[in-house]
Amino acid sequence: MQEYVLKPNDFLVSQTDETGKIIFANEDFCRVAGFSLNELIGKPHSIVRHTDMPKAAFKSLWETVKDGRVWSGYVKNRTKDGGFYWVYATVYPSKGVDGSHGYMSCRRKPSSKEIESVKALYATLN
């Protein structure tokens, strides 16, 4: 399994509707994940969920954002070709001008020290 290491200036952004289906993805997200924008739009954000991620992390994320609060944490995602990449993600509840609700996620490169620390923590949760 090939790891993609984000570049220092990579900034991955995506937006979902309230059910978690992708309605926007920026160029960095598409490039790193290996999907075209057309392949992502309308798909659940879990299309990039890596099986190594503990369910508890996503339970925390969803409980937090559905309560209207911002969630931040480390996420191991999978690429279209089966590889993976680590991000530090911040997920914000959002509201459209039409009154619709959804979520915005902004992700950056974590340090190798942060990744090693979170790997140890996540190993205790799986």
HELIX and SHEET records of a PDB file:
HELIX    1   1 GLU A   27  ALA A   33  1                                   7    
HELIX    2   2 LEU A   37  LEU A   40  1                                   4    
HELIX    3   3 HIS A   45  VAL A   48  5                                   4    
HELIX    4   4 LYS A   55  LYS A   66  1                                  12    
HELIX    5   5 SER A  112  LEU A  125  1                                  14    
SHEET    1   A 5 ILE A  22  ALA A  25  0                                        
SHEET    2   A 5 LEU A  12  ASP A  17 -1                                        
SHEET    3   A 5 HIS A 101  ARG A 108 -1                                        
SHEET    4   A 5 PHE A  84  LYS A  95 -1                                        
SHEET    5   A 5 TRP A  71  ARG A  78 -1                                        
END                                                                             
